[in-house]
Amino acid sequence: MKFNLTESYKESILFLKSTDFTKAIILALGIIVPILIGIYSGYFEIGLALALGSLLSSPSNVSGSFRNRNFGILLSALFAVIASLIGGFLNPSSWITIPILGIIMFAFSYFAVYGFRASLISFSGLFALVLSFANISVVLEFYERALFIGLGGIWYLFLTIIWHKINPKAETEQFLSQGLDLTSQYLEIRGKLLDPNSNREELQKRMLELQADLNVNHETLRDILISSRKSSGSSNFERKRFLIFIQLIDILELAMANPVDYEKMDEILSKQSEKRLSFQTLTFEMAARMKYISKIIIQSKGLNNANLLEKYLQNIKDQIEEVSPSRDVGALQNSILLKNLYDYQCKQVEKIIKVERILSNKDFKDLGFAKSGDAQRFISHQEYDLNILIENFTLKSTIFKHSLRLALVVMVGFSIGAYFSLQNAYWILLTIIVIMRPNYGLTKQRSKQRIIGTLLGGIIATGIVLLIQDTTVYAILGILSLIIAFSMVQRNYKTSATFITLSVVFIYALLKPDVLNVIQFRIVDTILGAGLAALGNAILWPSWEYFSLNAVIGESLKANIEYLFSIQKYYQEKGPVPTSYKLARKRAFLASGNLSTTFQRMTQEPKSKQMHLDKFYEVVVLNHTFLSSLASMGTYIQNHPTTEASNYFNNYIEGISHNLNIANGLITEKVYDKTLDSNIRKEAQYYFDNRFELLNKTHEETKTKDKLINISNTEQLQEVQLITSQLKWLYALSEKIIIRTSKIDLPKN
């Protein structure tokens, strides 16, 4: 592999401009400034408590609306203060502390039932409680230390607000760039799938992962863009970014809607490799252009004009038009299939060009923009009802089990540290709360990464300490390691763990001469904590993914039914795309992504717990294919003039939804009694087949109930061919889903 210095330099610049690095710098300032002021003013312990407050408030500084982020930081500071006060009352040498510690750990962890941000706020409380055992203060009373920790949280909040005022666009640009990059990867895989020699199964798996990542990215962008618009109005910058975001959603739908039957495409293009190469080249060029735009947004540069998309598009058009008309129905269907693929790529190119025009300030005001009320409906709001705490207080709740498991493992870790009088035994507890996650797979993965990172950090730190005995160097390296560690937490946890160990070692090297013992105990405590965390997740009420499998599949099936009906309604009513259609599409995409993510987590679990993994994967693929076909039909109806929807179309929709309801009943054990006359669907199929043959023989105009629609015969053939093939395919997929779901028999939680 060749090392590209230019690309590495560009990637480094992009990393330095990333929000992760910015947040690490803010945190470093939040820690270093109070400590320096404390040192020079003679109040070192006050400075240290303020720095600790910044550290404890930082976890909830995650992406989202400005208001939610600020509120999260304040709550984190409050939790840190409460935990510090509680920790001050506890006596580490008393055995009564163990059950009290378990109860408090459970209470803080259980707050995570209110969602992702709440889980980070609860982590601040857990973190503060563990650090209260560190005895880092011998001057301040515990309540004074808790007060300054709270003030440190406010100081950190002040820094984040100042940075937001200085550069309010940074987070939006970061996630918009990430969305463009993920979309480019998605398009690139679609291009690779056109190659008959590619490993299509692996590519499909990677595509499912990317879809889940895109769903998360889109949810974050919705929250940032729509919430900021509500709170501060719609500036040109926000308007343009929101319009780009809309294009991103449409590009994903178009990519999913690409109606490619790869086996059929292989058959058609087996003797026409130049056509396959043209389609593939255009797809790769679209992906490359999206990646280029993603970097331009971060670098704040102007776009170049070297856009070859239209040139490649024209080349495909010329190749398709070269094919002579044929009276053979099979040949005509093949020709229409290629034409449909070309049309989808035309739409993709149009969307990418729209993105470029928006960025270039060309006519972006002419593009539509969602009304404020409609836009708010796309944000996923978290409820904070007390009933949620009551409803989740059961072993059926994943968060309840996780909280109980965490409390017991922490109690065991505390007991081991106390019994063997381990130096800095709180590191065991710290490792446990950092590593333990509600699901086994992520805990296992983090345990490995934490141990490897700690060992690497210990080896590097030992080498540096043996070679260099300079406290100034230790201070500089400690600060740099801290910045890198926190900037890499989300990107590469193993690297982050390495630099966390380095920063801890160098900080202790400033305070104590026995730094090699510090390294030794750090490694031992980390291994103990990681081992306890992994063992606890494996044996204490484990949340194996198969427990939630039925519910996840059921939710995806229900979302697909809703999306199917919204397409049916739009095909009947025509006109502008309604908000209800977009909401149904969003829910279907999110449900499909959640299904894929659940499967990925299951693959990380022990083989004995991967129940029906092969059947589950088949359902995941079928669901994704079904959703792609739905998107294909919906996108075609949106972007082409279509004839009036017939009763036969509605009959097909009823048959498809009937099958999905049966599958949902099988997987959730809810009986779906409605019967359906199979002859109705057969009549519909006969009607569409007959109509295609008739349209193939005639060039007369089609008259509708209200007016004469001047649609060319070719366009009508294209409509009938695509709608018919999609309806048949959707029906066949729905039957396959019934078969697969009927074979999944899972034990109850």
Salt bridges, closest charged atoms under 4 A:
GLU7 OE1 - LYS295 NZ 3.66
GLU11 OE2 - LYS295 NZ 3.72
ASP20 OD2 - ARG491 NE 3.23
GLU171 OE2 - LYS23 NZ 3.96
GLU171 OE1 - ARG69 NH1 2.88
GLU173 OE2 - ARG241 NH2 2.88
ASP181 OD1 - LYS291 NZ 2.67
GLU209 OE1 - ARG206 NH1 3.26
GLU219 OE2 - ARG222 NH1 2.82
GLU219 OE2 - LYS586 NZ 3.49
ASP250 OD2 - LYS351 NZ 3.09
ASP250 OD1 - ARG585 NH1 3.58
GLU253 OE1 - ARG585 NH1 2.67
ASP266 OD2 - ARG200 NH1 2.82
ASP266 OD1 - ARG276 NH2 3.81
GLU274 OE2 - LYS275 NZ 3.98
ASP343 OD1 - LYS339 NZ 3.20
ASP343 OD2 - HIS640 NE2 3.74
GLU350 OE1 - LYS347 NZ 3.94
GLU356 OE2 - ARG289 NE 2.34
ASP363 OD2 - ARG357 NH2 2.52
ASP374 OD1 - ARG377 NH1 3.98
GLU545 OE2 - ARG601 NE 2.90
GLU555 OE2 - LYS558 NZ 3.13
GLU562 OE2 - ARG587 NH2 2.63
GLU618 OE1 - ARG740 NE 2.68
GLU654 OE2 - LYS674 NZ 3.55
GLU669 OE2 - LYS748 NZ 3.37
ASP689 OD1 - LYS728 NZ 2.70
